[in-house]
Amino acid sequence: MDNNAYNNAGQPILSKVVSSKKSFLFKSAIGIAIILMDIIIIGVAAGNLNSTRYAFASSYYYYYSPFWTFIFIIPPAILSFVWQVAEFITLAVRKDRGIHPGAHVGLHLVLWLGYIVGATYAGLEVQSLDRYNREPYRSNRYYGSRYNYDNEDAEVQAALKRAFSFQMAILVFAVMLIIAHLTLFVRACIETHRRNKQVRGMYVPAKQSEQPWSVNQA
């Protein structure tokens, strides 16, 4: 802030903190990428529910279900999508002035942590499915035992291979979204610090004392 700038009332003018064009374009590019990745990850998670439905009826149901991945991924994906769209709408309405950076700090932190949880669960499922695809087995519900079965039902095998592909895609996009939200979180922290520093630097000059009374004023 220019501390030498004052209005007609003698009060300092608080200049608006504006990001550079390069920073604005950088954040906008990440925001657009986040919206696209949110749409993709929602579609993949929903498609995973439908494409692996045959596997639900198999004996492997007790070891894999896309339902929980859907539960962990969809909430942060929807919130992320809505928040980023709201940011672009705000930029359009307020003419290059987006949502307060302090709000971005909180939301991107929540989204970052939310996607970490979703990615962790997706990673565990990828590991489990990969192990199953390499060493398939079938549960014997009558005797409660498990044994290798070379001629595992082809449709179940195909369903679980599709599940692996879906889970891997979810994991990859979740990791990219973690990086994107972490980047915007750090950027929002920097902008919030600048804004707070500017506010702390503003001061109001003391009110001038009244002119002394003189005999000529009597």
N, C-alpha and C positions, 0 to 999 in steps of 0.2 A: 504494500500500500504506500502511496505517496503521502507522507505525513504533512507535507507542505500544502496540500490541497484542502481548501475550506470552502464552505458555502457562505451565503450572505449573512447568516446568523453567527458566523465565527466558529461553526462546528466542523470537524474534519469529515471529509467525504470518504465513505467506505467503498472502495472500488470493488467491482465484481471479479471473483476469481474465474478466469476463463482458461480452459485447456487450449493448448496449441492445436493447430490444424492437424499435425501429425498424430498427436495423442488422441484427438477426436476420431480420426479415421481408424486408428488402431483399435480403439474401444468399439467402434461401430462394426468393424470387421469381425471382431470376436463375438459381438452380440448377434450378428446375423448367423455366424457359424453355430452358436449355441441354439438358436431357434431351429435351425435345420437338423442339428443332431438330436434335439429333444423330440422332434417329429419322428425321426428315424427310429430312435430307441423305443418310443411308445409303440410304433408300428411293429417293430421286431418282437417286443414283449407280448403284444396282443397276438401276433402271428404264432408265437411259440405255444400259446395256450391251445390254439386250434390245430396246429400241425402235429402235435405229439399226443393227441387225445387217445390214440390207440394204446400208447404206452401206459396210460393211466390204468387200463384194465389188466395190464400184465403184472407179473409177480414183482417187477422192479418198482412198482408204485410206491412201495415203502421206502425206497432209497432216492427217488427223484420225483419232483413235481414242479412244473413251471409256475405254479400258482404263487409260491413264496417269492420267486424272483420278480414276478409281476407286482406283488405287494410292496417290495422294497424299492423297485425302480420307478413305478408310475407316480407316486406322490412328489418326489423331487423333480421329476421330468415335467409334470404339469405346472408346478410352482415356478420352475425355471422358465418355462415357455411364457407363462402369463406375466412374470416380472419383466422379462426382456421386451415383450411386446408393449407393456406399460411404459417402459423407458423410452422406446422409440416414439410412442404417441406423445409422451411428455415433451420430448425434444421437438416434435413437429408443432405442438401447440404453443410452447414457450419460446420458440425460436432459438434453438441450439442450447437451451438450458434444460438439462435432464433432472431426474430425481436427485434429492439431496444426497451427497456422497456418504453421509453417515448412515442413511438407510441402506445404501448399497453394501456397506461394510457388514451390517447385520445379516442381510439376506444372502449375500454370497458366501458368508461363513456357514450359514445353515445349509445352503445348497451343496457347498463343498463337502461338509460332513455327511449329508444325506447320501450323496453319490458315493462316498467312501464306503458307507455301510452296504449299499446296493452292489458295488463292485466287488466287495469282499465276499458277499454271499454268492454272486455270480461266479467268482473265481473258484470257490469251493465246489460248486456244481460242475464247472468245467473239469476240474480235477477228478471228481467222482465219475462223470460220464466217460472221460478219457480212459480211466481205469477199467470201466465196465466194457467199453468197446474193444479194448485190447484183450481182456480176459472175461468174456461173457459167461454168466451163470444164470441158473433159474432156481427160484425158491420152490421147494416142495411143500405145499400148504398142508398136505395130509400128515407128513412126518416132521414138519418143522425144520428140515435140514436143507442145506444148499450144496449143489454139486455142479461141476463143469458139464456143460451140455453143448456138444459140438454142433448139433443141428438146431440151434435156437431158432425159434419162429422168425422167418425172414421179415415179416411186417413189423414185428416188435423191434428187431435189429435196425431196420430202416428208420423207424420212428425215433429211436434213441440216437441214431447218428444225426438226424435232423435236429434233435434237441441239442446235441453238442454244438452244431453249427450256429444255432440261434443263441445259445448261451455265450459262445465265443464272441459273437457280434455284439451282444449286450455288454460284455466285459470290455471290449475294445472301445465302444462309444462312451461307456461310463468313465473309463480312465481319461479319455480326451475331454470329457465334460468336467472332470475333477481339475484338470490342468487349466481349462478355460476359466472356471469360476475362481480358482486360486489366483490366476492372473488379474482378474477384475477385482478381487478382494484386496490384493496388494495395492492396485492402482487407486481404489477407493480410499484406502487408509492414507495414502500419500495426499490425495486431494482433501480429505478431512483434516489432516494435519495442517495443510496450508491455510484452509479456511479458518480453523481455530486460531492459528498463529496470527492471522490478519485481524481477527476480532480482538484478541488480547492486545494487539499493537495499537488499537484505536483508543484514543483518549479524548476527553472533553475538556477544553480549557476552562480554568476557573472563572467564575463570573466576575467581571470587572467591578471593583468597588465604586461606589457612588462618588461623584466629584465633591470635594470638600465645600462646606457652606461658607460663603463669604459675606461680608457686610453689604456689598453691592447688591446681593440677592434679596436682601431684606425688604 
